[in-house]
Amino acid sequence: MKKANVQGLAVIAIFLLTIFGFFIFTFVTPSKSMSLLENRKLAQRPDLNKDNLLTGEYSKRFEQYYNDQFPMRDSFIETNALINKNFFRQNIIEDVYVADDGYLLSQIAEVTPADAKQTAARINELATNLAKKNISVYTALMPNKSTMMEDKFPAYFPSFGQKNMNLLYKELGKASHPIDSRNALAKHMNEDYMFFYSDHHWQAKAAFYAYQNVMSEINANEQTDNQVYQYNDYTWNLSGKPFLGSDARKTTSANAKKTDTILVAQLKEKHQPYTMKWGNRTRSGLYNMDFLTMEDPYTNRYQAYLGGDYAQLLITNPNKTNGKKVLVIKDSYANAFIQFLVPHYKETHVLDLRHYNKMPIEKYVEKNNIDQIVLLYNINSIFVTPALTNFKHPGQGENQ
């Protein structure tokens, strides 16, 4: 009996030592500010004061802090994912389906005809108003990875990118100049490096084929003969360290059969470098190569395209002194696309309405003497993020 009591006390002691050991370890080690695996900021140690204690705010914030700063948190998350994969044969994590060929595919929820009509109405109104001022609007919705690979989803976990796209295009008016790039991409889906295995975005190659389709449509409507560049006009190189993208951050490396590498496109013809300006900062060139060499495999290397998302960005092309000005209203899918659009314009203005809130779009167009607008959204974000089509009150939409 005594031996059993001793063993029981030993187990309790080990348990308490482990708990308090982790607790002390959390206090003596520096707090991490960011989790690349979860792609979010981590809670920091709260300030201890009388008001926080009396209201209970301190204990609430301390619990968040302890959970976020728990030792080896990322390792525990990955171990849990490994167990779910190997023992429970789990192939759906959150909204991501793990396909047999290694692609991680985010499910696109089904929208209603009313949703499509409401979203299209905002675009149609903007396009109609600007058409009166001889400013063309081109709605170039981008078919994302889950849309182009919709046939990979199983019947018990369907995705609705194709259906949603059809609903929206049905409602877009003539003034909105809808441009559908699905067929242009479908011709090349047997090629490598079209979409990432572990990230929900597309590679520069898929963006390039969509650019060819969009620019050809713009040329036809504007009755211009601007050169549409061909694939061989660029050099294409896989660059930087392998990485695990946004879908892998949801499922962890346990479910990522393949890593990805960024495809960098460089125009062969000689040209003066383009200049990017956002706020008071400037940079020469359209890539931020720093993201390609960071050590953590969960680094968002897609940010190499343009350097990520900006509320407002201006790209100047010194090779086109007499060219037109285009405004791109976008989500992150446009980041890999914009590099191909830039050579055709004197200025490329870029607004991300999830973050931009300075003035209505029609006022921006007037103030900056914009000639054309291109709406570059992937078919999922245009529905789940209403701010992207809130042209009258940018930055004030829901779900930003």
N, C-alpha and C positions, 0 to 999 in steps of 0.2 A: 504494500500500500504506500509505504514511504517512497519507494522507488518511482511509483507512478506519479506521486505528488511532485517529486523532484523533476521528472521529465516534463510534467505540465508547466511547472514554473519556468523551466528552461525555455520551453516554446514561447511562453508569454514574454519572457525577458528578451528573447531574440526578436520577437515581433516589435516590442516597444523600442528596442535599440535601433531597429531598422527604420521605424517611423521617425523617431527623434533624430536619428542620424541624417536622414533625408532632409528633415526640417532644418537642422543646423547647417548642413551643406548648402542649402538654398540661401541661407543668410550670409555665409562667408564667401560665396562665389559671386562674381559680378553678374548682374542681371543681363539677360539677352534682350535686345530691343526688338528683334524681328525674327520670325520663323519663316525661313524660305520654304520649308516643306508645306506649311499651311498658308503661306503667302499673306501674312497679316502681322500687324504690330502686336507685341506681347505686353501684357499688363505689367506695370512697374510697381515697386514697393510703395504703398500709400503713406502719406504723412500722418503721423500720430498726433492728434490734438483733441481737446475736450469736445469740440463740436462733432467731430467724426465719431467719437466714442458714444456720445449721448444719442445720436441719431441712428446708430448702427451702420453707418456708411463705412466705417473703418473695417469692421469684420467682413462686410460684403466685398469690399475692394481687396482685402487681404486674401480672401479665399480665391478670387480671380488671379491675384498675383501668384499665390502658391501653386495653383493649378498650371499656370503658364510657365512658371520657372522651375517646375519639378525636375529633378535631376534625370538626365537621359530621356527626357520626354519624347523626343523624336524616335529614339530607339524602341521605346515601348509601343509607339504608334505603328511603327513598321513591323514589329514582332507580332502585334495583334493582327495586322493585315496578312502576314505570312500564315498564321494559324487559320484564319478564315479561308484563305485560298487552298491550303493543302489538306486541311481536315474537313472543312465544310463545303469545299468545292464552290465557293462563292465567286460568281462572275459578274455581279452587279454591285457596285459600290457607289452609294449616293445616287447620282444620276448618270453614272458612267458604266457602259457595257464593255467588258473585256473580251474582244473578239479573238478567235483562235489564231488568226494570222498576226497577232501582236498589236493591232490598232486598238487604242482606247477611244471610245466614242461617247460623247455626251449626248444624252437624249434631248430631243427638241419637243417640248410640250405642244399639244394641239391647240390652235386658236380657233375662235368662232368667226363666221362671216361678219358679224358685227364688229369684232376687233379689227379685222382687216379693213372694213369700210371706214372706221374711225381713224385709223392710222393713215390710210390713203387720202382721206379728206384733208388732213393737215398738209400733206405734200401737194395735193392738187391746188389748194388755196394759195400756197406760196408760189407755185409754178405759174398759176394764172395771173396773179398780181405782177410778177416779174416779167411775164411775156408782154404785158402792156408797155413795158419799158425796154423792150427788145433785148431782154436778158434771158438766155435759155437755161432751163433746169433739166439735168439728166439724172434720172433715178437708176443708179447702177447697183442694184442689190446683189450682194455677193453670196453665192451658194457655198456654205461652209462645209467642213469636213463631214459632219454628220449628215448633211443633205446629199452630198455627192456619193457617200458610202451608205446610204440608207438601207440598201439591200442586205447589209451585214447584220442588222439588228434582228433578233429573234422575234417570232410572233408574240411571245409573252412579254416582250419589252419593246413595243414599237416606237418609232420616232417619226415626226410629222413635218420635216423641213420642206419636202416637195409639195405637200398639200398646202402648207401655209404660204409658200411662195406663189402658188397658183391663185390662191384666194386674193392675195394682195395685188398681184399684177392685173387681175380681173377688174379691180376697182380704180387703178391708176388711169388718169385721163391723158389725153394726147399732149397737153402742155407739159406734163411731167416727164415726157420722153423716157418711158421705161425701157431699160436695156437688160436683157436676160442672158447671162453668160453660162448657163448650165450646159448647153450643147457645145459651146466652145471648149469647156473643160472636159466634157465627156470624151472627146476625141483623144485626149491625152492621159486618161486615167490609168492606162496600162504602163505609163512611164514611172520611173523612180523619182522620188523627191518632189511629189506634188503636194502632199500634206504630211504633217508630222505624225509619227506614231503616238507620241506621248503628250502632245499639246493640241489644243482645240483649233489653233490657227492653221493657215496654209503657209507653204513655203513660197519663196520668191518666184519659182517656176510657175506655179498655178496662178499666182497674181499676175505674172507676165501674160499668160494666155488670156486672162480676163481683160487685161489692159488692151491687148490687140483688138478684142471684140468691142470694147467700150470706145476706143479712139476711132475705130472705123465707123461706128455709128455717129459719133460726134462730127467727123469729117463729112459724112453724107448729109447730115442735117444742116451743117453750117456751109455746105458747098465749098469746102476748102480741100486742098490737096496736101495737107501736112503729111509728112512721111510717117508711116506706122512702122516702127522698128521691128526687125525680125530677130528670131532667137539667136542667130549667129552674129548679130551686131553686138552681142554682149559676151563677156567671159563669165563662166559660171564655176565657182569654186566652193567646195565645202570647207568652212573655216571655223576655227576655234575648237574648244573642248566639247565632248559629248555632253548632253544634258537631258534632264527629265522635265517635261513641260507641265502645263496646267492640269491636264487630265491625270498625269502621274502623281501630281501633288495631292489629288483627291484619293487616289487608289494606293499610293506609295510605290516604291520600287519593287515591292513584292509581286505586283501585278504588271509591271512594265517589262515585257519580254525584250524590247528593243529601245535603245537610246536614240536621240536625234542629234543632228549637227546642222548649224545654220548654213544655208546656201546664199552666197554673196554674189550679186550680179554687178558687173562693171561695164559701162559703155566703152566700146573699143575706140570709137572716133575721138580725136583730140578735142578737148573742150576745157574752158576755164571752169574751175570748181564752183559748185553751187554753194550758196551761203544760207544757213539756217539762222533765224533770229526768233527768240522767245523771251519776252520780258526785256531785261537788260543784257541778256547773254547771246552770244553768237558762236557758231561753229561752222567750219568749212567741211563740206561733204555730207552725205546722207546716211552714213553708218556711224554708230558708236561702237567701236571695236572692243571697248573695255569689257563689255558684257560677255564677250566670247572667251575670255581668259580667266574669269573668276573661278575659283576652285570648287565651290559647292555645286554638285550636279543638279541641284534644284534651282539654281540661278535662272531667272527668267531671261534667257538669251534672245528671245524674240524681240527684246528691247534694243537689240543691235540695229533693227530697222528704225531709223530716225532718232533712236534714243528713247523710244517709248511714246507715251501719250502726253500731249500738251493741251491746255485749254485753248491757247491761241499760238499759232506758229506761222511765220512768213519765210518762204523759200524764194530766194532771188536767183535768177538765171542770167548771168552776164553775157551769155551767148545769144540772147534773144532780146536785144535792146528795144525792138519795135513790136514785140509780141503782145498777146492778150494777157489778161489777168483772170485766173480761175480761182474760185473758192471751193474747197473740198470740205464738206460737212461729214464727219466720219465717226466710226468706232475703231477699235484697234486693228480690225481686218484690213483697214486702208493703209496701215503702216508699211506693209511689204509692197503695196501697189503704187503708192505715191511716187516712188523713185522713177517709175516709167512714165509718169505723167509730166514730171517736172521739165524735161527737155523741150516740151511743146509750148511752154508759156513763159512770159517775161517774169511774172510773179505767180506763185502758188500759195494762196492763203489757206490755212487749215484751221478749222474750228471743231472742237469736241464739246458738244452741248451738254455733256455730263458735268463739265467743269467750267465752261465759259458762261459768263452771266453779265456782260457789260452792256449789250444793246441788242434790240431785235435784229433778226437777220436782214430784213429789208433795209434797215438803216445802215447796217454794216456794208451792205452791197453798194449803197449810194455813197457813203463816205469814202470807200476805197476804190470806187470806179471799177467794180467787178464786171467782167464781160460774160462769164459763164459760171454756173454752179454744178458741181457733181456731188450727188449724195452717195456715199460709199459706206453702206452698213451691211453686215451679214444678216441673214434672214432671221436669225434668232434674236439678236440684240434689239432689232427695230421694234419688236413686240414687248420684250421683257423690260426695256428701258424707255419709257415714254419721253424722257427728257431729250432723247435724240431727235424727236420730231416736234419739240416744243419751240417753234421758230419765233414766236412772238415774245416769249419770256424765257430766254435761254437760261439754263442753270436752275430753273425753278420747278422742273418736273419731278415726278416720283421715281423711286428706285434708282437713284443716281449712283 
